[in-house]
């Protein structure tokens, strides 16, 4: 996440490397509805946002969000984002610092969020996630999901449990391995492996020096030139299809991709716990300066309260496999026995157990979409793509 302080130099480097976004979609909601810029994973329940609206007691005008952090911040800081959106989610760790430092989002009053007391202990003073929702000590974001990204693998074909990133780079899977087409998670997970295996001289996989970025990318370029990677996937559907079709046997990916791939054909596609560590991350929701200026604070806090409710936590765990950001989920499930069937409850329990195991690995590193040397990341990633 925000392991390094976001500064003007990083911001200018980012702006120099990206272009502004275009317009937004529209919905049938009333004009006074909260205009929320967010992806579909920010909702649970109904296919539309109706269940979220019902829980929050507000109208939600949801606009599908850009998938790239650099485009999103450009939209909010130098584009027309604040005129368009009352609230927004991030694209990964560090955006809260970048947006707050540029005045695009505002400090929050947590006393207006009744469920704030439910928030996981890791977000409290001294916790590992404390800084991921704060800028200069002030709360600027509310978390709604988190996870630690790992390796998905086809156990039906491989026949054994994989517990090391070594498998992803092993020649036995040449041509049937995949990674995400995004320098953030791909370089971080690769750097974690290189550091923990002793194959690279890396200090902090979340915020590498220019030389460390070079080492990491040269490692990937060498493998790519040998035909090791089947592809670098884009999007949930692409990632899931590669696994379910058996084009790919091992893939670094989000847990939701592993879940969708396993569901498609009933295959035993598993999500491992890597001994070297994982990229940890959370997604947050933020109140824009424009939203505050338009008097949408009450609506924002109503939605934020839903995101910290056990109702949301239980459903996001059951449906998409994300980690709930609040305590009390098991009590909620026990108090609502008809909400989930026995099989779903067993899956939820198993997922939580695996999440706790991944979070306990010492080598974990927080996601950081705005590392100090972001230009080196961008330049070297372009070389990986071109190789």
C-alpha positions in Angstrom: 0.0 0.0 0.0 1.3 3.4 0.9 4.7 2.2 2.0 6.3 5.4 0.6 5.0 8.9 0.9 3.4 10.1 -2.3 5.0 13.3 -3.5 4.8 15.9 -6.3 7.6 14.2 -8.3 5.7 10.9 -8.4 2.5 12.7 -9.4 4.2 14.6 -12.3 5.8 11.3 -13.5 2.4 9.7 -13.5 0.7 12.5 -15.3 3.4 12.6 -17.9 2.9 8.9 -18.7 -0.9 8.8 -19.1 -3.9 10.4 -20.8 -7.2 11.5 -19.4 -10.3 9.4 -19.6 -13.5 10.1 -21.6 -17.1 10.5 -20.4 -19.2 8.3 -18.1 -22.3 6.3 -18.4 -25.7 7.2 -16.9 -28.4 5.4 -14.9 -32.1 5.9 -14.2 -31.5 7.0 -10.6 -32.7 10.4 -9.4 -30.3 13.3 -9.6 -29.8 13.4 -5.8 -28.6 9.8 -5.7 -24.9 9.3 -4.7 -22.8 9.2 -7.8 -20.4 6.4 -7.2 -17.5 5.6 -9.4 -16.8 1.9 -8.7 -16.4 -1.6 -10.2 -19.0 -4.3 -9.9 -17.0 -6.0 -7.1 -18.1 -3.1 -4.8 -21.6 -4.5 -4.6 -23.2 -7.7 -3.3 -26.7 -9.1 -3.5 -28.7 -8.3 -6.6 -27.1 -8.0 -10.0 -27.9 -4.3 -10.0 -27.3 -2.0 -7.0 -30.8 -2.4 -5.5 -29.8 -4.5 -2.5 -27.0 -2.0 -1.7 -29.4 0.9 -2.0 -31.9 -0.9 0.3 -29.3 -1.5 3.0 -28.0 2.1 2.8 -31.3 3.7 2.4 -30.1 5.9 -0.4 -30.1 6.0 -4.2 -26.9 5.0 -5.9 -26.0 6.1 -9.4 -23.2 3.7 -10.1 -20.7 4.4 -12.9 -18.4 1.6 -14.0 -14.8 2.5 -13.1 -11.6 2.5 -15.0 -9.4 -0.4 -14.4 -6.2 1.6 -14.2 -5.0 3.6 -11.2 -3.0 6.1 -13.3 -6.0 6.9 -15.5 -8.3 7.2 -12.4 -6.1 9.7 -10.6 -5.7 11.8 -13.8 -9.4 11.8 -14.1 -9.8 13.0 -10.5 -7.0 15.5 -10.3 -6.6 17.1 -13.7 -9.8 15.9 -15.3 -13.5 16.4 -14.5 -13.9 13.6 -11.9 -14.8 15.8 -9.0 -17.6 17.3 -11.1 -18.9 13.9 -11.9 -18.5 11.7 -8.9 -19.5 12.1 -5.2 -17.6 9.0 -4.1 -15.2 6.6 -5.6 -13.2 3.4 -5.0 -9.5 3.0 -5.5 -7.6 0.7 -7.8 -5.0 -0.4 -5.3 -2.7 0.7 -2.5 -1.4 4.2 -2.5 -4.3 5.9 -4.3 -5.6 7.3 -1.0 -2.3 9.2 -0.5 -2.2 10.4 -4.1 -5.8 11.7 -4.1 -5.7 13.2 -0.7 -2.4 15.0 -1.3 -3.9 16.7 -4.4 -7.2 17.6 -2.6 -9.4 15.3 -4.7 -10.8 13.4 -1.6 -11.6 14.7 1.9 -10.9 13.6 5.5 -13.7 11.5 7.0 -15.6 11.8 10.2 -15.7 8.2 11.4 -18.1 9.1 14.2 -20.7 9.3 11.4 -20.2 5.6 10.6 -22.1 3.5 13.1 -20.3 0.3 12.1 -16.9 1.8 12.4 -16.4 -0.1 15.6 -16.7 -3.3 13.6 -13.6 -2.6 11.6 -10.8 -5.2 11.7 -8.1 -4.6 14.4 -5.4 -4.4 11.6 -6.8 -0.9 10.8 -6.4 0.4 14.3 -3.3 2.0 15.8 -0.3 -0.3 15.4 -2.0 -2.6 12.9 -0.5 -3.7 9.6 -3.3 -1.9 7.6 -3.4 1.3 9.6 -1.8 3.5 7.0 -3.8 2.1 4.1 -6.9 4.2 4.8 -5.1 7.3 6.1 -3.2 10.2 4.8 -0.9 12.1 7.1 -2.6 10.3 10.0 -6.2 11.3 9.1 -8.8 8.7 7.9 -9.6 9.4 4.2 -11.0 6.0 3.2 -13.2 3.1 4.3 -12.1 -0.4 3.3 -14.6 -2.8 1.8 -12.6 -5.8 0.6 -9.1 -7.2 0.9 -7.0 -10.2 0.1 -3.5 -11.6 -0.5 -3.0 -12.6 -4.1 -1.5 -16.0 -4.7 -1.1 -18.8 -7.3 -4.0 -20.7 -8.8 -3.2 -24.1 -10.1 -5.0 -27.1 -11.7 -4.7 -29.8 -9.1 -6.5 -32.3 -11.3 -3.6 -32.2 -13.8 -0.7 -31.4 -11.6 -1.6 -33.8 -8.9 0.1 -32.1 -6.0 -0.3 -29.0 -3.7 1.8 -26.1 -4.8 3.3 -23.9 -2.0 6.0 -21.9 -3.7 6.2 -19.3 -6.4 9.0 -21.5 -7.8 6.3 -23.5 -9.6 5.1 -20.5 -11.6 8.6 -20.1 -13.1 9.5 -23.8 -13.3 10.3 -25.1 -16.8 7.9 -28.0 -16.4 5.1 -25.5 -16.9 6.7 -23.7 -19.9 4.0 -22.5 -22.2 1.3 -23.1 -19.6 2.0 -20.4 -17.1 0.4 -16.9 -16.9 0.7 -13.7 -15.0 -1.4 -10.6 -14.8 -0.8 -7.9 -17.5 -0.2 -5.2 -14.8 3.2 -4.2 -13.5 1.9 -3.7 -9.9 1.0 -7.2 -8.8 3.2 -9.0 -11.4 6.4 -7.2 -10.4 5.6 -7.3 -6.7 4.9 -11.1 -6.6 8.0 -11.8 -8.8 10.1 -9.6 -6.5 8.8 -11.4 -3.4 9.9 -14.7 -5.0 13.4 -13.3 -6.0 14.0 -11.9 -2.6 12.9 -14.8 -0.5 14.6 -17.4 -2.8 17.9 -15.4 -2.8 17.8 -15.1 -6.6 17.6 -11.4 -6.5 19.0 -8.5 -4.3 15.7 -6.9 -3.3 15.0 -5.0 -0.1 11.3 -3.9 -0.4 9.2 -5.6 -3.1 6.5 -3.0 -2.6 8.8 -0.1 -3.4 11.8 -1.1 -5.4 14.8 0.9 -6.5 15.5 1.3 -10.2 18.1 -1.4 -10.1 15.7 -3.8 -8.3 13.0 -3.1 -10.9 15.6 -3.9 -13.6 16.5 -7.2 -11.9 12.9 -8.2 -11.7 12.0 -7.3 -15.2 15.1 -8.9 -16.7 14.1 -12.1 -14.9 10.6 -12.0 -16.6 12.0 -11.0 -20.0 14.4 -14.0 -20.0 11.5 -16.3 -19.3 9.2 -14.7 -21.8 11.8 -15.0 -24.6 12.0 -18.7 -23.8 8.3 -19.0 -24.4 7.6 -19.7 -20.7 4.4 -17.7 -20.4 1.3 -18.6 -22.3 0.1 -15.1 -21.9 -0.4 -12.2 -19.5 -4.1 -12.1 -18.7 -6.4 -9.1 -18.6 -9.6 -9.1 -16.6 -11.5 -11.7 -14.6 -13.1 -13.5 -17.5 -9.8 -13.9 -19.4 -8.0 -15.1 -16.4 -10.7 -17.7 -15.5 -11.1 -18.9 -19.0 -7.3 -19.6 -19.3 -7.5 -21.9 -16.2 -10.8 -23.6 -16.9 -9.7 -24.4 -20.5 -6.4 -25.9 -19.3 -4.5 -23.6 -21.6 -2.8 -22.5 -18.4 -2.0 -24.8 -15.4 -0.4 -22.2 -13.1 -1.3 -18.5 -12.9 -0.7 -15.7 -10.5 -4.2 -14.2 -10.1 -6.9 -12.8 -7.9 -8.8 -15.3 -5.8 -12.1 -14.5 -7.6 -10.5 -15.7 -10.9 -9.7 -19.1 -9.2 -13.2 -19.3 -7.9 -14.8 -18.6 -11.3 -12.5 -21.0 -13.1 -13.2 -23.8 -10.6 -17.0 -23.2 -10.9 -17.1 -23.3 -14.7 -16.4 -27.0 -15.3 -16.2 -28.3 -11.7 -12.4 -28.7 -11.9 -10.2 -28.9 -8.9 -8.5 -25.5 -9.4 -6.9 -24.4 -6.1 -5.5 -21.3 -4.6 -2.2 -21.9 -2.8 -0.4 -20.4 0.2 3.0 -19.4 -1.0 5.9 -19.9 1.5 7.7 -16.8 0.1 4.7 -14.4 0.7 2.0 -12.7 -1.4 1.0 -9.3 -2.5 -1.5 -8.1 0.1 -4.1 -5.4 -0.8 -7.4 -3.8 0.0 -9.9 -1.7 -1.9 -11.4 1.4 -0.3 -14.2 3.9 -0.8 -13.6 7.6 -0.6 -15.7 10.8 -0.5 -14.7 13.3 -3.2 -14.3 17.0 -2.6 -17.0 17.5 -5.2 -19.3 15.1 -3.3 -18.8 17.1 -0.1 -19.3 20.4 -1.8 -22.6 19.1 -3.3 -23.9 18.0 0.2 -23.6 14.3 -0.3 -21.8 13.5 2.9 -24.9 11.8 4.6 -25.4 9.5 1.6 -21.7 8.6 1.6 -21.6 7.8 5.3 -24.7 5.6 4.8 -23.0 3.6 2.1 -19.7 3.4 4.1 -21.7 2.0 7.0 -23.0 -0.8 4.7 -19.4 -1.6 3.7 -18.5 -2.2 7.3 -21.6 -4.3 8.0 -21.5 -8.1 8.6 -24.2 -8.3 5.9 -21.8 -7.1 3.3 -18.9 -9.0 4.7 -20.7 -12.3 4.7 -21.9 -11.9 1.1 -18.6 -10.7 -0.4 -16.9 -13.7 1.2 -19.5 -16.2 -0.1 -19.9 -14.8 -3.5 -16.5 -13.4 -4.6 -14.2 -14.8 -2.0 -13.0 -11.4 -0.7 -11.9 -10.9 2.9 -14.6 -9.1 5.1 -13.3 -5.9 6.6 -15.2 -6.2 9.8 -15.7 -8.4 12.8 -19.0 -10.2 13.5 -19.4 -12.0 10.2 -19.7 -15.5 11.8 -22.2 -14.2 14.4 -24.3 -12.7 11.5 -24.2 -16.0 9.6 -25.3 -17.9 12.7 -28.1 -15.4 13.3 -29.3 -15.8 9.7 -29.4 -19.6 9.2 -31.5 -19.4 6.0 -29.2 -17.0 4.2 -26.6 -19.5 3.2 -26.9 -23.3 2.7 -24.6 -25.8 4.4 -22.3 -26.1 1.4 -21.8 -22.4 1.1 -21.1 -22.1 4.8 -18.4 -24.8 4.5 -16.8 -22.9 1.6 -16.9 -19.6 3.5 -15.2 -21.3 6.5 -12.5 -22.9 4.2 -11.8 -19.6 2.5 -11.4 -17.7 5.7 -8.9 -20.4 7.0 -6.8 -20.1 3.8 -6.9 -16.3 4.0 -5.6 -16.4 7.6 -2.8 -18.7 6.5 -1.8 -16.4 3.6 -1.9 -13.3 5.9 0.4 -15.0 8.4 3.3 -15.5 5.9 6.2 -13.2 6.9 7.2 -12.4 3.3 3.9 -10.6 2.4 4.2 -7.1 0.8 1.5 -4.5 0.5 0.3 -3.5 -3.0 1.6 -0.1 -4.0 0.3 1.4 -7.3 2.5 4.5 -6.8 6.0 3.4 -6.0 8.7 6.0 -5.5 10.4 5.0 -8.8 7.1 4.7 -10.8 8.8 5.8 -14.1 11.2 2.9 -13.8 8.3 0.5 -13.3 6.5 1.9 -16.3 9.6 1.9 -18.6 10.7 -1.6 -17.6 7.2 -3.0 -17.8 7.0 -1.7 -21.4 10.2 -3.7 -22.1 8.6 -6.9 -20.6 5.5 -6.4 -22.8 7.6 -5.9 -25.9 9.9 -8.8 -25.3 
